[in-house]
Amino acid sequence: MTTAVTTIFQVRGFQCAGCSETLGRSLGRMEGVIRVRADHETGRVEVRFDPARVTEEALRELIEASGFEAR
């Protein structure tokens, strides 16, 4: 059994709460993602996921494909 991990991205490009909500929903639809917390005020996105089903790089790619910069 794989243990879930949590990673935190600093995201640039959030303009409002709607941006963080939209990105949070997109990440949440990825297979293997357990929980997403996105905060536009801090630019912080915390993702809890199953690394056997999705990679941190795939999460970063989705963030960037959505028009944001992830660190």
Backbone as XML, in Angstrom:
<?xml version="1.0"?>
<chain id="A" units="angstrom">
  <residue number="1" name="MET">
    <atom name="N" x="0.836" y="-1.182" z="0.000"/>
    <atom name="CA" x="0.000" y="0.000" z="0.000"/>
    <atom name="C" x="0.883" y="1.248" z="0.000"/>
  </residue>
  <residue number="2" name="THR">
    <atom name="N" x="0.592" y="2.163" z="-0.904"/>
    <atom name="CA" x="1.358" y="3.397" z="-1.023"/>
    <atom name="C" x="0.840" y="4.432" z="-0.026"/>
  </residue>
  <residue number="3" name="THR">
    <atom name="N" x="1.760" y="5.139" z="0.578"/>
    <atom name="CA" x="1.396" y="6.194" z="1.515"/>
    <atom name="C" x="1.197" y="7.500" z="0.762"/>
  </residue>
  <residue number="4" name="ALA">
    <atom name="N" x="0.106" y="8.183" z="1.048"/>
    <atom name="CA" x="-0.155" y="9.482" z="0.427"/>
    <atom name="C" x="0.888" y="10.489" z="0.900"/>
  </residue>
  <residue number="5" name="VAL">
    <atom name="N" x="1.219" y="11.420" z="0.032"/>
    <atom name="CA" x="2.159" y="12.484" z="0.367"/>
    <atom name="C" x="1.500" y="13.827" z="0.102"/>
  </residue>
  <residue number="6" name="THR">
    <atom name="N" x="2.053" y="14.846" z="0.724"/>
    <atom name="CA" x="1.560" y="16.204" z="0.533"/>
    <atom name="C" x="2.692" y="17.054" z="-0.012"/>
  </residue>
  <residue number="7" name="THR">
    <atom name="N" x="2.381" y="17.834" z="-1.030"/>
    <atom name="CA" x="3.357" y="18.767" z="-1.571"/>
    <atom name="C" x="2.717" y="20.149" z="-1.605"/>
  </residue>
  <residue number="8" name="ILE">
    <atom name="N" x="3.560" y="21.156" z="-1.490"/>
    <atom name="CA" x="3.079" y="22.536" z="-1.505"/>
    <atom name="C" x="3.758" y="23.268" z="-2.649"/>
  </residue>
  <residue number="9" name="PHE">
    <atom name="N" x="2.940" y="23.896" z="-3.477"/>
    <atom name="CA" x="3.438" y="24.714" z="-4.575"/>
    <atom name="C" x="3.187" y="26.178" z="-4.247"/>
  </residue>
  <residue number="10" name="GLN">
    <atom name="N" x="4.147" y="27.019" z="-4.569"/>
    <atom name="CA" x="3.923" y="28.456" z="-4.569"/>
    <atom name="C" x="3.523" y="28.769" z="-6.003"/>
  </residue>
  <residue number="11" name="VAL">
    <atom name="N" x="2.351" y="29.359" z="-6.160"/>
    <atom name="CA" x="1.788" y="29.591" z="-7.484"/>
    <atom name="C" x="1.668" y="31.086" z="-7.728"/>
  </residue>
  <residue number="12" name="ARG">
    <atom name="N" x="2.168" y="31.513" z="-8.874"/>
    <atom name="CA" x="2.041" y="32.915" z="-9.283"/>
    <atom name="C" x="0.980" y="33.008" z="-10.359"/>
  </residue>
  <residue number="13" name="GLY">
    <atom name="N" x="0.216" y="34.085" z="-10.317"/>
    <atom name="CA" x="-0.763" y="34.332" z="-11.354"/>
    <atom name="C" x="-2.200" y="34.338" z="-10.872"/>
  </residue>
  <residue number="14" name="PHE">
    <atom name="N" x="-2.425" y="34.011" z="-9.599"/>
    <atom name="CA" x="-3.777" y="34.085" z="-9.061"/>
    <atom name="C" x="-4.214" y="35.553" z="-9.034"/>
  </residue>
  <residue number="15" name="GLN">
    <atom name="N" x="-5.359" y="35.836" z="-9.593"/>
    <atom name="CA" x="-5.896" y="37.189" z="-9.566"/>
    <atom name="C" x="-6.995" y="37.338" z="-8.519"/>
  </residue>
  <residue number="16" name="CYS">
    <atom name="N" x="-7.658" y="36.224" z="-8.203"/>
    <atom name="CA" x="-8.802" y="36.298" z="-7.290"/>
    <atom name="C" x="-9.096" y="34.906" z="-6.734"/>
  </residue>
  <residue number="17" name="ALA">
    <atom name="N" x="-10.095" y="34.842" z="-5.859"/>
    <atom name="CA" x="-10.492" y="33.554" z="-5.284"/>
    <atom name="C" x="-10.980" y="32.601" z="-6.366"/>
  </residue>
  <residue number="18" name="GLY">
    <atom name="N" x="-11.592" y="33.126" z="-7.404"/>
    <atom name="CA" x="-12.070" y="32.285" z="-8.499"/>
    <atom name="C" x="-10.942" y="31.531" z="-9.173"/>
  </residue>
  <residue number="19" name="CYS">
    <atom name="N" x="-9.788" y="32.171" z="-9.303"/>
    <atom name="CA" x="-8.625" y="31.503" z="-9.915"/>
    <atom name="C" x="-8.206" y="30.294" z="-9.082"/>
  </residue>
  <residue number="20" name="SER">
    <atom name="N" x="-8.101" y="30.493" z="-7.781"/>
    <atom name="CA" x="-7.663" y="29.388" z="-6.925"/>
    <atom name="C" x="-8.723" y="28.290" z="-6.867"/>
  </residue>
  <residue number="21" name="GLU">
    <atom name="N" x="-9.992" y="28.655" z="-6.897"/>
    <atom name="CA" x="-11.059" y="27.646" z="-6.893"/>
    <atom name="C" x="-11.042" y="26.823" z="-8.171"/>
  </residue>
  <residue number="22" name="THR">
    <atom name="N" x="-10.868" y="27.494" z="-9.300"/>
    <atom name="CA" x="-10.830" y="26.791" z="-10.586"/>
    <atom name="C" x="-9.641" y="25.840" z="-10.644"/>
  </residue>
  <residue number="23" name="LEU">
    <atom name="N" x="-8.474" y="26.304" z="-10.229"/>
    <atom name="CA" x="-7.299" y="25.448" z="-10.232"/>
    <atom name="C" x="-7.480" y="24.286" z="-9.256"/>
  </residue>
  <residue number="24" name="GLY">
    <atom name="N" x="-8.039" y="24.559" z="-8.098"/>
    <atom name="CA" x="-8.286" y="23.511" z="-7.112"/>
    <atom name="C" x="-9.195" y="22.420" z="-7.659"/>
  </residue>
  <residue number="25" name="ARG">
    <atom name="N" x="-10.246" y="22.814" z="-8.372"/>
    <atom name="CA" x="-11.146" y="21.823" z="-8.980"/>
    <atom name="C" x="-10.425" y="21.011" z="-10.043"/>
  </residue>
  <residue number="26" name="SER">
    <atom name="N" x="-9.607" y="21.668" z="-10.860"/>
    <atom name="CA" x="-8.871" y="20.952" z="-11.907"/>
    <atom name="C" x="-7.923" y="19.926" z="-11.304"/>
  </residue>
  <residue number="27" name="LEU">
    <atom name="N" x="-7.183" y="20.327" z="-10.301"/>
    <atom name="CA" x="-6.270" y="19.396" z="-9.643"/>
    <atom name="C" x="-7.038" y="18.263" z="-8.970"/>
  </residue>
  <residue number="28" name="GLY">
    <atom name="N" x="-8.160" y="18.598" z="-8.355"/>
    <atom name="CA" x="-8.961" y="17.614" z="-7.652"/>
    <atom name="C" x="-9.531" y="16.533" z="-8.558"/>
  </residue>
  <residue number="29" name="ARG">
    <atom name="N" x="-9.660" y="16.830" z="-9.842"/>
    <atom name="CA" x="-10.173" y="15.845" z="-10.798"/>
    <atom name="C" x="-9.101" y="14.871" z="-11.277"/>
  </residue>
  <residue number="30" name="MET">
    <atom name="N" x="-7.848" y="15.159" z="-10.978"/>
    <atom name="CA" x="-6.779" y="14.255" z="-11.405"/>
    <atom name="C" x="-6.849" y="12.956" z="-10.609"/>
  </residue>
  <residue number="31" name="GLU">
    <atom name="N" x="-6.689" y="11.844" z="-11.305"/>
    <atom name="CA" x="-6.676" y="10.545" z="-10.638"/>
    <atom name="C" x="-5.499" y="10.498" z="-9.666"/>
  </residue>
  <residue number="32" name="GLY">
    <atom name="N" x="-5.765" y="10.098" z="-8.444"/>
    <atom name="CA" x="-4.724" y="10.001" z="-7.431"/>
    <atom name="C" x="-4.661" y="11.178" z="-6.483"/>
  </residue>
  <residue number="33" name="VAL">
    <atom name="N" x="-5.354" y="12.276" z="-6.817"/>
    <atom name="CA" x="-5.374" y="13.435" z="-5.924"/>
    <atom name="C" x="-6.433" y="13.208" z="-4.854"/>
  </residue>
  <residue number="34" name="ILE">
    <atom name="N" x="-6.036" y="13.380" z="-3.616"/>
    <atom name="CA" x="-6.912" y="13.136" z="-2.480"/>
    <atom name="C" x="-7.546" y="14.430" z="-1.972"/>
  </residue>
  <residue number="35" name="ARG">
    <atom name="N" x="-6.739" y="15.484" z="-1.891"/>
    <atom name="CA" x="-7.226" y="16.754" z="-1.344"/>
    <atom name="C" x="-6.412" y="17.904" z="-1.925"/>
  </residue>
  <residue number="36" name="VAL">
    <atom name="N" x="-7.077" y="19.026" z="-2.154"/>
    <atom name="CA" x="-6.411" y="20.237" z="-2.640"/>
    <atom name="C" x="-6.878" y="21.415" z="-1.795"/>
  </residue>
  <residue number="37" name="ARG">
    <atom name="N" x="-5.933" y="22.232" z="-1.398"/>
    <atom name="CA" x="-6.231" y="23.497" z="-0.725"/>
    <atom name="C" x="-5.468" y="24.585" z="-1.470"/>
  </residue>
  <residue number="38" name="ALA">
    <atom name="N" x="-6.208" y="25.487" z="-2.077"/>
    <atom name="CA" x="-5.576" y="26.571" z="-2.837"/>
    <atom name="C" x="-5.993" y="27.909" z="-2.237"/>
  </residue>
  <residue number="39" name="ASP">
    <atom name="N" x="-5.032" y="28.778" z="-2.001"/>
    <atom name="CA" x="-5.288" y="30.081" z="-1.384"/>
    <atom name="C" x="-4.700" y="31.173" z="-2.278"/>
  </residue>
  <residue number="40" name="HIS">
    <atom name="N" x="-5.563" y="31.966" z="-2.883"/>
    <atom name="CA" x="-5.085" y="33.010" z="-3.797"/>
    <atom name="C" x="-4.329" y="34.120" z="-3.079"/>
  </residue>
  <residue number="41" name="GLU">
    <atom name="N" x="-4.641" y="34.359" z="-1.822"/>
    <atom name="CA" x="-3.977" y="35.434" z="-1.095"/>
    <atom name="C" x="-2.512" y="35.128" z="-0.828"/>
  </residue>
  <residue number="42" name="THR">
    <atom name="N" x="-2.203" y="33.880" z="-0.534"/>
    <atom name="CA" x="-0.816" y="33.500" z="-0.245"/>
    <atom name="C" x="-0.121" y="32.907" z="-1.473"/>
  </residue>
  <residue number="43" name="GLY">
    <atom name="N" x="-0.924" y="32.532" z="-2.489"/>
    <atom name="CA" x="-0.356" y="31.888" z="-3.672"/>
    <atom name="C" x="0.070" y="30.465" z="-3.390"/>
  </residue>
  <residue number="44" name="ARG">
    <atom name="N" x="-0.485" y="29.896" z="-2.365"/>
    <atom name="CA" x="-0.077" y="28.559" z="-1.912"/>
    <atom name="C" x="-1.122" y="27.513" z="-2.325"/>
  </residue>
  <residue number="45" name="VAL">
    <atom name="N" x="-0.641" y="26.420" z="-2.892"/>
    <atom name="CA" x="-1.512" y="25.304" z="-3.249"/>
    <atom name="C" x="-0.928" y="24.047" z="-2.601"/>
  </residue>
  <residue number="46" name="GLU">
    <atom name="N" x="-1.708" y="23.452" z="-1.726"/>
    <atom name="CA" x="-1.290" y="22.231" z="-1.035"/>
    <atom name="C" x="-2.073" y="21.067" z="-1.639"/>
  </residue>
  <residue number="47" name="VAL">
    <atom name="N" x="-1.348" y="20.043" z="-2.085"/>
    <atom name="CA" x="-1.988" y="18.895" z="-2.714"/>
    <atom name="C" x="-1.560" y="17.622" z="-1.992"/>
  </residue>
  <residue number="48" name="ARG">
    <atom name="N" x="-2.538" y="16.849" z="-1.552"/>
    <atom name="CA" x="-2.289" y="15.523" z="-0.965"/>
    <atom name="C" x="-2.655" y="14.514" z="-2.042"/>
  </residue>
  <residue number="49" name="PHE">
    <atom name="N" x="-1.717" y="13.605" z="-2.341"/>
    <atom name="CA" x="-1.928" y="12.698" z="-3.460"/>
    <atom name="C" x="-1.253" y="11.352" z="-3.237"/>
  </residue>
  <residue number="50" name="ASP">
    <atom name="N" x="-1.668" y="10.398" z="-4.053"/>
    <atom name="CA" x="-1.101" y="9.053" z="-4.037"/>
    <atom name="C" x="-0.014" y="9.003" z="-5.109"/>
  </residue>
  <residue number="51" name="PRO">
    <atom name="N" x="1.265" y="8.933" z="-4.722"/>
    <atom name="CA" x="2.354" y="8.974" z="-5.701"/>
    <atom name="C" x="2.412" y="7.743" z="-6.617"/>
  </residue>
  <residue number="52" name="ALA">
    <atom name="N" x="1.661" y="6.706" z="-6.298"/>
    <atom name="CA" x="1.588" y="5.544" z="-7.180"/>
    <atom name="C" x="0.637" y="5.808" z="-8.347"/>
  </residue>
  <residue number="53" name="ARG">
    <atom name="N" x="-0.184" y="6.856" z="-8.223"/>
    <atom name="CA" x="-1.185" y="7.140" z="-9.248"/>
    <atom name="C" x="-0.961" y="8.450" z="-9.993"/>
  </residue>
  <residue number="54" name="VAL">
    <atom name="N" x="-0.254" y="9.386" z="-9.379"/>
    <atom name="CA" x="0.026" y="10.672" z="-10.014"/>
    <atom name="C" x="1.355" y="11.189" z="-9.468"/>
  </residue>
  <residue number="55" name="THR">
    <atom name="N" x="2.115" y="11.876" z="-10.310"/>
    <atom name="CA" x="3.415" y="12.399" z="-9.884"/>
    <atom name="C" x="3.324" y="13.884" z="-9.565"/>
  </residue>
  <residue number="56" name="GLU">
    <atom name="N" x="4.281" y="14.339" z="-8.787"/>
    <atom name="CA" x="4.365" y="15.767" z="-8.488"/>
    <atom name="C" x="4.574" y="16.556" z="-9.780"/>
  </residue>
  <residue number="57" name="GLU">
    <atom name="N" x="5.349" y="16.006" z="-10.694"/>
    <atom name="CA" x="5.588" y="16.680" z="-11.980"/>
    <atom name="C" x="4.289" y="16.829" z="-12.776"/>
  </residue>
  <residue number="58" name="ALA">
    <atom name="N" x="3.434" y="15.820" z="-12.747"/>
    <atom name="CA" x="2.145" y="15.907" z="-13.453"/>
    <atom name="C" x="1.274" y="17.000" z="-12.831"/>
  </residue>
  <residue number="59" name="LEU">
    <atom name="N" x="1.326" y="17.143" z="-11.522"/>
    <atom name="CA" x="0.581" y="18.212" z="-10.850"/>
    <atom name="C" x="1.108" y="19.570" z="-11.297"/>
  </residue>
  <residue number="60" name="ARG">
    <atom name="N" x="2.420" y="19.721" z="-11.308"/>
    <atom name="CA" x="3.050" y="20.976" z="-11.734"/>
    <atom name="C" x="2.680" y="21.296" z="-13.181"/>
  </residue>
  <residue number="61" name="GLU">
    <atom name="N" x="2.698" y="20.280" z="-14.033"/>
    <atom name="CA" x="2.357" y="20.488" z="-15.444"/>
    <atom name="C" x="0.924" y="20.978" z="-15.601"/>
  </residue>
  <residue number="62" name="LEU">
    <atom name="N" x="0.000" y="20.433" z="-14.820"/>
    <atom name="CA" x="-1.389" y="20.883" z="-14.892"/>
    <atom name="C" x="-1.515" y="22.327" z="-14.435"/>
  </residue>
  <residue number="63" name="ILE">
    <atom name="N" x="-0.812" y="22.682" z="-13.368"/>
    <atom name="CA" x="-0.839" y="24.068" z="-12.876"/>
    <atom name="C" x="-0.355" y="25.008" z="-13.974"/>
  </residue>
  <residue number="64" name="GLU">
    <atom name="N" x="0.751" y="24.666" z="-14.588"/>
    <atom name="CA" x="1.328" y="25.528" z="-15.613"/>
    <atom name="C" x="0.495" y="25.542" z="-16.888"/>
  </residue>
  <residue number="65" name="ALA">
    <atom name="N" x="-0.122" y="24.418" z="-17.238"/>
    <atom name="CA" x="-1.007" y="24.371" z="-18.406"/>
    <atom name="C" x="-2.257" y="25.213" z="-18.169"/>
  </residue>
  <residue number="66" name="SER">
    <atom name="N" x="-2.581" y="25.465" z="-16.906"/>
    <atom name="CA" x="-3.732" y="26.287" z="-16.557"/>
    <atom name="C" x="-3.398" y="27.783" z="-16.570"/>
  </residue>
  <residue number="67" name="GLY">
    <atom name="N" x="-2.152" y="28.109" z="-16.898"/>
    <atom name="CA" x="-1.760" y="29.510" z="-17.036"/>
    <atom name="C" x="-1.079" y="30.114" z="-15.821"/>
  </residue>
  <residue number="68" name="PHE">
    <atom name="N" x="-0.677" y="29.277" z="-14.876"/>
    <atom name="CA" x="-0.003" y="29.773" z="-13.679"/>
    <atom name="C" x="1.440" y="29.302" z="-13.650"/>
  </residue>
  <residue number="69" name="GLU">
    <atom name="N" x="2.234" y="29.916" z="-12.812"/>
    <atom name="CA" x="3.623" y="29.513" z="-12.623"/>
    <atom name="C" x="3.735" y="28.808" z="-11.267"/>
  </residue>
  <residue number="70" name="ALA">
    <atom name="N" x="4.269" y="27.603" z="-11.274"/>
    <atom name="CA" x="4.391" y="26.822" z="-10.026"/>
    <atom name="C" x="5.840" y="26.670" z="-9.626"/>
  </residue>
  <residue number="71" name="ARG">
    <atom name="N" x="6.111" y="26.860" z="-8.342"/>
    <atom name="CA" x="7.460" y="26.667" z="-7.794"/>
    <atom name="C" x="7.385" y="25.683" z="-6.663"/>
  </residue>
</chain>
